[in-house]
Amino acid sequence: MKENWITSFIKSAGAILLAAALMRFVIAAGSAQALLLPDPMLGIPLRYAILGVGAFELVVALICLFGKRVGLQIGWLAWLSTNYLVFWIGLFAMHIHPQATCIGSFTDPLHLARGTTGYITEFTPVYLLLGSYAALIWIWLESRAAQARNLAAESLKISCPSCGVHIKFAVQNLGQQIPCPHCQKTITLRKPENLKMSCFFCKEHIEFPAHALGQKISCPHCNRGITLMEPA
């Protein structure tokens, strides 16, 4: 359910972009003299600007309609809608209405589209912008939540240095001090890896597993009795 809205948004965005691309191709194929005028933002003849934008929209539309990777689809939509936003800002800075250029509006740049349909298509880029960024944020939050769940699911196991009973704990509890569930002695939850210390007598290094803390052994170098302790 939580991913259905993203899939629906991607498919609807693909359909919108496909329709927009086809509309631009039809416009660019026309014979209107205005197509020879330079686009105010791109500086190239309006016909080529319309064809270029339509080609980008067609590519993104095909990715949305036939692609399988949601992250890639949303990324392309966010990229395209961000370009719309940048061009809109540029147009307003130049005091140009979006309908005077091929980017920033899905209405006919030659002012052939009017009425309710024209207004709906004119603000369609806003739908793509808000939808793509909302989906990106949703995917990021879901990824963080999944990482947290995986971390919580991971567990480690150590032995109590006093009684030797095995203790299983979650990774996020590393470093905490708890009473041993068997002997009630306070222990520090640590990774089950070897520790190192120096012999009190010969100063040679001794490596031992963490669960052996507190045990008395003979130094493998000088054979004197020592107690395995946590390195200072």
matplotlib code that plots the C-alpha trace (Angstrom):
import matplotlib.pyplot as plt

x = [0.0, 2.7, 4.5, 1.3, 1.0, 4.6, 4.0, 0.7, 2.5, 5.3, 2.8, 0.7, 3.8, 4.9, 1.6, 1.7, 5.2, 4.4, 1.4, 3.5, 6.3, 3.9, 2.2, 5.6, 6.5, 3.2, 3.8, 7.4, 6.2, 4.0, 4.7, 4.1, 6.5, 6.9, 8.8, 11.7, 12.0, 14.6, 13.5, 14.0, 15.7, 17.8, 18.5, 17.9, 15.0, 11.9, 11.3, 14.5, 14.0, 10.6, 12.0, 14.8, 12.5, 10.1, 12.9, 13.9, 10.3, 9.8, 12.9, 11.7, 8.2, 9.5, 11.6, 8.5, 6.2, 8.5, 11.3, 11.5, 13.7, 11.6, 14.6, 15.8, 12.4, 11.8, 15.3, 14.7, 11.4, 13.0, 15.7, 13.3, 10.9, 13.9, 14.8, 11.2, 11.6, 14.9, 13.5, 10.4, 12.6, 14.6, 11.5, 10.0, 13.3, 13.2, 9.5, 8.5, 5.3, 6.0, 3.8, 6.4, 8.9, 8.9, 10.1, 8.2, 4.7, 2.9, 0.7, 1.3, 4.2, 2.5, -0.6, -2.8, -4.0, -6.6, -9.3, -9.4, -7.2, -4.5, -4.4, -4.3, -1.4, 0.4, 0.6, 1.3, 5.1, 4.1, 2.5, 5.6, 7.9, 6.0, 5.3, 8.9, 10.4, 7.7, 8.6, 12.3, 11.8, 9.5, 12.0, 14.8, 12.8, 11.8, 15.5, 16.5, 13.7, 14.8, 18.4, 17.2, 15.1, 18.1, 20.3, 17.8, 17.5, 21.3, 22.5, 25.8, 26.7, 29.3, 30.0, 29.8, 33.4, 32.2, 29.9, 30.5, 26.8, 26.1, 24.4, 22.7, 22.1, 21.2, 24.0, 22.8, 23.3, 27.1, 29.0, 26.1, 26.6, 24.0, 23.7, 24.4, 21.0, 22.6, 25.0, 23.9, 27.5, 27.8, 29.2, 29.9, 28.4, 31.1, 31.9, 33.0, 36.5, 39.9, 41.4, 45.1, 47.0, 50.6, 51.7, 52.4, 55.7, 57.3, 55.5, 54.8, 51.6, 48.7, 45.7, 42.5, 38.7, 36.5, 34.5, 37.7, 37.9, 38.5, 39.9, 43.2, 45.7, 49.4, 51.2, 52.2, 55.6, 56.8, 54.3, 53.4, 49.8, 47.9, 44.3, 43.0, 42.0, 40.6, 43.4, 43.6]
y = [0.0, 2.5, 2.0, 2.0, 5.7, 6.0, 3.5, 5.3, 8.6, 7.2, 5.8, 8.9, 11.1, 8.8, 9.2, 13.0, 13.3, 11.0, 13.2, 16.4, 15.0, 14.1, 17.5, 19.2, 17.1, 18.1, 21.8, 21.6, 20.0, 23.0, 25.8, 28.8, 31.6, 31.9, 28.6, 30.4, 32.9, 32.3, 30.8, 33.5, 31.1, 28.8, 31.3, 28.7, 28.6, 27.7, 24.7, 23.0, 24.0, 22.3, 19.2, 19.0, 19.3, 16.8, 14.3, 14.6, 14.2, 11.2, 9.4, 10.1, 9.0, 5.6, 5.1, 5.7, 3.5, 0.6, 0.8, -1.4, 0.5, 2.9, 4.9, 5.5, 6.5, 9.0, 10.3, 11.1, 12.7, 14.9, 15.9, 16.9, 18.7, 20.6, 21.8, 23.0, 24.9, 26.4, 27.6, 29.0, 31.0, 32.3, 33.2, 35.2, 36.9, 38.0, 39.0, 36.4, 34.4, 30.6, 30.3, 32.3, 29.5, 25.7, 24.9, 25.5, 24.9, 22.1, 24.5, 25.4, 27.9, 29.4, 30.4, 27.8, 26.2, 28.1, 27.5, 25.1, 22.5, 25.0, 26.0, 22.4, 21.5, 24.7, 23.7, 20.0, 20.6, 21.6, 18.1, 16.4, 18.5, 18.0, 14.3, 13.4, 15.2, 13.7, 10.3, 10.9, 11.9, 8.9, 6.4, 8.0, 7.7, 4.1, 3.3, 4.7, 2.8, -0.4, 0.1, 0.7, -2.5, -4.5, -3.1, -4.1, -7.6, -8.1, -9.7, -10.7, -13.3, -13.2, -15.2, -13.9, -13.6, -14.7, -17.7, -18.4, -18.3, -17.1, -13.8, -12.7, -9.0, -6.5, -4.6, -1.2, -2.2, -2.5, -0.8, -1.0, -2.5, -5.0, -7.6, -11.2, -12.9, -15.9, -14.7, -11.0, -9.8, -6.6, -7.1, -4.8, -5.8, -6.0, -7.5, -11.2, -10.5, -11.2, -8.9, -8.2, -7.6, -7.7, -10.2, -8.5, -10.4, -10.8, -8.0, -10.2, -9.8, -12.3, -12.5, -14.1, -14.1, -11.6, -14.3, -15.3, -12.1, -12.8, -16.3, -17.3, -18.9, -19.6, -17.0, -18.9, -17.1, -17.2, -19.8, -17.6, -17.4, -14.3, -13.1, -12.1, -8.5, -5.9, -3.7, -0.3]
z = [0.0, 0.9, -2.5, -4.6, -4.7, -5.9, -8.7, -9.6, -9.7, -12.0, -14.4, -14.5, -15.0, -17.8, -19.5, -19.1, -20.5, -23.4, -24.3, -23.8, -26.1, -28.8, -28.6, -28.9, -32.0, -33.6, -32.9, -34.1, -37.4, -38.1, -40.5, -38.2, -38.6, -34.9, -34.9, -36.6, -33.7, -31.0, -27.7, -25.1, -22.7, -25.0, -27.7, -30.5, -33.0, -31.2, -33.5, -32.3, -28.7, -28.8, -30.5, -27.9, -24.9, -26.5, -26.9, -23.3, -22.2, -24.5, -23.0, -19.4, -20.3, -21.7, -18.5, -16.4, -18.4, -19.0, -16.5, -13.4, -11.1, -9.0, -7.7, -11.2, -12.5, -9.6, -10.1, -13.8, -13.0, -10.3, -12.7, -15.4, -13.1, -11.5, -15.0, -15.4, -12.2, -13.1, -16.5, -14.8, -12.4, -15.4, -17.3, -14.4, -13.8, -17.5, -17.1, -19.7, -19.5, -19.6, -22.8, -24.7, -24.5, -24.9, -21.4, -18.2, -19.7, -21.4, -23.2, -26.8, -26.9, -30.0, -27.9, -29.5, -26.3, -24.3, -21.7, -18.8, -20.6, -21.2, -17.5, -16.4, -18.6, -17.8, -14.2, -14.8, -14.1, -10.6, -10.2, -11.4, -9.2, -6.0, -6.7, -7.6, -4.6, -2.3, -3.6, -3.2, 0.4, 1.0, -0.5, 1.6, 4.8, 4.0, 3.4, 6.7, 8.5, 6.8, 7.9, 11.4, 11.3, 9.9, 12.6, 15.3, 13.8, 14.0, 17.2, 18.8, 21.4, 24.2, 27.3, 30.8, 32.1, 35.6, 34.9, 31.2, 30.3, 26.7, 26.4, 23.2, 22.6, 19.8, 18.0, 19.1, 22.7, 22.3, 25.1, 27.6, 31.1, 32.2, 34.9, 33.7, 33.5, 35.3, 37.9, 38.1, 37.8, 35.8, 32.3, 29.4, 26.1, 23.5, 20.2, 20.4, 19.4, 20.9, 23.4, 24.1, 27.3, 28.6, 31.1, 34.5, 34.9, 31.5, 29.7, 26.7, 24.8, 25.4, 23.1, 24.4, 23.6, 25.4, 27.1, 29.0, 30.9, 34.6, 34.1, 35.6, 33.3, 33.0, 30.8, 27.6, 27.8, 31.4, 32.8, 35.7, 36.9, 35.7, 35.6, 32.2, 32.4, 30.0, 28.6, 30.2]

ax = plt.figure().add_subplot(projection="3d")
ax.plot(x, y, z, "-o")
ax.set_aspect("equal")
plt.show()
